[in-house]
Structures are given as C-alpha cells and as structure tokens.
Amino acid sequence: MDVQIEASWKEKLKYEFAQPYFANIVKHLKTEREQKKIIYPRDR
C-alpha cells in the first residue's frame, strides 16, 4: 500500500501497512470522506 509518509517512517511501518487491519482503516476513511465527513487531522 502506498502511504504518503516520510520515508524513514514508511520503512519502519511497512509491516503494519501490509496488515489486513490497515486496509480496513483505509477503506473506512475513504467511506467517511465520500460521505463528506471531516477527518482529523485535515488533509493539507
């Protein structure tokens, strides 16, 4: 999964990003955005 994060963090967290629970979080956040809900911290 391509996560927009600083490279050193991305390297340390790559195992977590590959886990099923992380994909579920991403899916949930996409759904929330589609429903125009505010996600904090706000996108830049």
The first five atom37 places (N, CA, C, CB, O) and aatype in JSON, in Angstrom:
{
  "aatype": [12, 3, 19, 5, 9, 6, 0, 15, 17, 11, 6, 11, 10, 11, 18, 6, 13, 0, 5, 14, 18, 13, 0, 2, 9, 19, 11, 8, 10, 11, 16, 6, 1, 6, 5, 11, 11, 9, 9, 18, 14, 1, 3, 1],
  "atom_mask": [
    [1, 1, 1, 1, 1],
    [1, 1, 1, 1, 1],
    [1, 1, 1, 1, 1],
    [1, 1, 1, 1, 1],
    [1, 1, 1, 1, 1],
    [1, 1, 1, 1, 1],
    [1, 1, 1, 1, 1],
    [1, 1, 1, 1, 1],
    [1, 1, 1, 1, 1],
    [1, 1, 1, 1, 1],
    [1, 1, 1, 1, 1],
    [1, 1, 1, 1, 1],
    [1, 1, 1, 1, 1],
    [1, 1, 1, 1, 1],
    [1, 1, 1, 1, 1],
    [1, 1, 1, 1, 1],
    [1, 1, 1, 1, 1],
    [1, 1, 1, 1, 1],
    [1, 1, 1, 1, 1],
    [1, 1, 1, 1, 1],
    [1, 1, 1, 1, 1],
    [1, 1, 1, 1, 1],
    [1, 1, 1, 1, 1],
    [1, 1, 1, 1, 1],
    [1, 1, 1, 1, 1],
    [1, 1, 1, 1, 1],
    [1, 1, 1, 1, 1],
    [1, 1, 1, 1, 1],
    [1, 1, 1, 1, 1],
    [1, 1, 1, 1, 1],
    [1, 1, 1, 1, 1],
    [1, 1, 1, 1, 1],
    [1, 1, 1, 1, 1],
    [1, 1, 1, 1, 1],
    [1, 1, 1, 1, 1],
    [1, 1, 1, 1, 1],
    [1, 1, 1, 1, 1],
    [1, 1, 1, 1, 1],
    [1, 1, 1, 1, 1],
    [1, 1, 1, 1, 1],
    [1, 1, 1, 1, 1],
    [1, 1, 1, 1, 1],
    [1, 1, 1, 1, 1],
    [1, 1, 1, 1, 1]
  ],
  "atom_positions": [
    [[0.86, -1.17, 0.0], [0.0, 0.0, 0.0], [0.9, 1.23, 0.0], [-0.97, 0.0, 1.23], [1.86, 1.3, 0.77]],
    [[0.6, 2.18, -0.84], [1.4, 3.4, -0.9], [0.82, 4.44, 0.06], [1.45, 3.97, -2.35], [-0.25, 5.0, -0.18]],
    [[1.55, 4.67, 1.14], [1.13, 5.61, 2.16], [1.98, 6.86, 2.04], [1.24, 4.99, 3.58], [3.2, 6.76, 1.91]],
    [[1.35, 8.03, 2.08], [2.09, 9.28, 1.98], [2.62, 9.63, 3.36], [1.21, 10.42, 1.42], [1.92, 10.19, 4.2]],
    [[3.88, 9.29, 3.57], [4.51, 9.49, 4.86], [6.01, 9.62, 4.62], [4.19, 8.32, 5.86], [6.52, 9.14, 3.61]],
    [[6.71, 10.25, 5.53], [8.16, 10.44, 5.41], [8.84, 9.07, 5.25], [8.73, 11.19, 6.66], [8.43, 8.1, 5.88]],
    [[9.84, 9.01, 4.42], [10.46, 7.74, 4.03], [10.95, 6.9, 5.2], [11.62, 8.02, 3.11], [10.77, 5.68, 5.2]],
    [[11.55, 7.51, 6.2], [12.07, 6.72, 7.32], [10.92, 6.08, 8.12], [12.92, 7.6, 8.25], [11.07, 4.96, 8.61]],
    [[9.8, 6.78, 8.26], [8.63, 6.21, 8.94], [8.04, 5.09, 8.08], [7.56, 7.3, 9.22], [7.64, 4.05, 8.59]],
    [[7.98, 5.34, 6.78], [7.42, 4.34, 5.87], [8.18, 3.02, 5.98], [7.44, 4.85, 4.41], [7.59, 1.94, 5.99]],
    [[9.49, 3.12, 6.06], [10.32, 1.92, 6.18], [10.02, 1.18, 7.5], [11.82, 2.29, 6.1], [9.87, -0.04, 7.5]],
    [[9.95, 1.9, 8.58], [9.73, 1.29, 9.89], [8.33, 0.69, 10.03], [9.96, 2.31, 10.99], [8.13, -0.28, 10.76]],
    [[7.36, 1.28, 9.34], [5.96, 0.85, 9.48], [5.46, -0.04, 8.34], [5.08, 2.05, 9.58], [4.28, -0.39, 8.31]],
    [[6.33, -0.39, 7.4], [5.88, -1.14, 6.22], [5.18, -2.44, 6.58], [7.06, -1.44, 5.33], [4.25, -2.85, 5.89]],
    [[5.59, -3.1, 7.64], [4.92, -4.33, 8.06], [3.47, -4.04, 8.45], [5.67, -4.98, 9.24], [2.56, -4.78, 8.07]],
    [[3.26, -2.96, 9.2], [1.9, -2.6, 9.63], [1.03, -2.24, 8.43], [1.95, -1.43, 10.62], [-0.14, -2.61, 8.38]],
    [[1.59, -1.51, 7.47], [0.83, -1.1, 6.3], [0.38, -2.29, 5.47], [1.66, -0.15, 5.43], [-0.58, -2.18, 4.71]],
    [[1.05, -3.42, 5.61], [0.71, -4.62, 4.84], [-0.34, -5.49, 5.55], [1.96, -5.45, 4.58], [-0.79, -6.49, 4.99]],
    [[-0.73, -5.12, 6.75], [-1.67, -5.92, 7.54], [-3.13, -5.66, 7.12], [-1.49, -5.63, 9.03], [-3.47, -4.55, 6.71]],
    [[-3.98, -6.68, 7.24], [-5.39, -6.52, 6.87], [-6.1, -5.4, 7.65], [-6.12, -7.82, 7.1], [-6.95, -4.7, 7.09]],
    [[-5.76, -5.23, 8.92], [-6.45, -4.2, 9.69], [-6.18, -2.81, 9.11], [-6.01, -4.24, 11.15], [-7.05, -1.94, 9.16]],
    [[-4.99, -2.61, 8.55], [-4.66, -1.31, 7.99], [-5.49, -1.05, 6.74], [-3.17, -1.21, 7.66], [-5.96, 0.07, 6.52]],
    [[-5.68, -2.07, 5.91], [-6.53, -1.93, 4.72], [-7.96, -1.59, 5.13], [-6.51, -3.24, 3.87], [-8.64, -0.82, 4.45]],
    [[-8.42, -2.17, 6.24], [-9.76, -1.85, 6.74], [-9.87, -0.39, 7.19], [-10.13, -2.78, 7.91], [-10.89, 0.26, 6.96]],
    [[-8.83, 0.11, 7.82], [-8.82, 1.51, 8.24], [-8.9, 2.42, 7.02], [-7.55, 1.83, 9.07], [-9.68, 3.37, 7.01]],
    [[-8.09, 2.14, 6.01], [-8.08, 2.95, 4.79], [-9.45, 2.92, 4.13], [-7.0, 2.44, 3.81], [-9.96, 3.96, 3.7]],
    [[-10.05, 1.75, 4.04], [-11.39, 1.62, 3.44], [-12.41, 2.45, 4.22], [-11.82, 0.14, 3.41], [-13.23, 3.15, 3.63]],
    [[-12.35, 2.38, 5.53], [-13.27, 3.14, 6.38], [-13.08, 4.65, 6.16], [-13.04, 2.78, 7.87], [-14.06, 5.38, 6.03]],
    [[-11.85, 5.09, 6.12], [-11.6, 6.53, 5.92], [-12.09, 7.0, 4.55], [-10.11, 6.83, 6.09], [-12.61, 8.1, 4.42]],
    [[-11.91, 6.17, 3.54], [-12.41, 6.53, 2.2], [-13.93, 6.68, 2.22], [-11.99, 5.46, 1.16], [-14.48, 7.61, 1.62]],
    [[-14.59, 5.77, 2.89], [-16.05, 5.83, 3.01], [-16.48, 7.11, 3.73], [-16.59, 4.59, 3.76], [-17.41, 7.8, 3.31]],
    [[-15.8, 7.43, 4.81], [-16.12, 8.64, 5.57], [-15.92, 9.89, 4.7], [-15.24, 8.73, 6.83], [-16.75, 10.8, 4.74]],
    [[-14.84, 9.94, 3.94], [-14.6, 11.09, 3.06], [-15.68, 11.21, 2.0], [-13.21, 10.97, 2.38], [-16.14, 12.31, 1.69]],
    [[-16.1, 10.07, 1.44], [-17.16, 10.07, 0.43], [-18.46, 10.64, 1.0], [-17.4, 8.66, -0.11], [-19.26, 11.22, 0.27]],
    [[-18.66, 10.46, 2.29], [-19.86, 10.98, 2.96], [-19.65, 12.4, 3.46], [-20.24, 10.07, 4.12], [-20.47, 12.93, 4.22]],
    [[-18.55, 13.02, 3.02], [-18.23, 14.42, 3.35], [-18.0, 14.65, 4.85], [-19.35, 15.32, 2.87], [-18.2, 15.76, 5.34]],
    [[-17.58, 13.62, 5.54], [-17.27, 13.78, 6.96], [-15.86, 14.34, 7.1], [-17.4, 12.43, 7.71], [-15.0, 14.1, 6.26]],
    [[-15.64, 15.08, 8.15], [-14.33, 15.67, 8.41], [-13.44, 14.63, 9.09], [-14.45, 16.96, 9.29], [-13.84, 14.01, 10.07]],
    [[-12.25, 14.45, 8.56], [-11.26, 13.52, 9.11], [-10.12, 14.38, 9.66], [-10.75, 12.48, 8.03], [-9.57, 15.21, 8.94]],
    [[-9.78, 14.18, 10.9], [-8.68, 14.92, 11.53], [-7.47, 14.03, 11.65], [-9.09, 15.46, 12.89], [-7.63, 12.84, 11.91]],
    [[-6.26, 14.56, 11.49], [-6.03, 15.93, 11.07], [-6.44, 16.12, 9.62], [-4.55, 16.3, 11.26], [-6.38, 15.19, 8.81]],
    [[-6.87, 17.32, 9.31], [-7.32, 17.62, 7.95], [-6.2, 17.43, 6.95], [-7.85, 19.05, 7.87], [-5.02, 17.58, 7.28]],
    [[-6.57, 17.08, 5.71], [-5.58, 16.99, 4.63], [-4.96, 18.34, 4.42], [-6.22, 16.47, 3.31], [-5.57, 19.38, 4.68]],
    [[-3.75, 18.32, 3.96], [-3.04, 19.59, 3.71], [-3.55, 20.29, 2.5], [-1.56, 19.35, 3.56], [-3.05, 21.36, 2.15]]
  ]
}
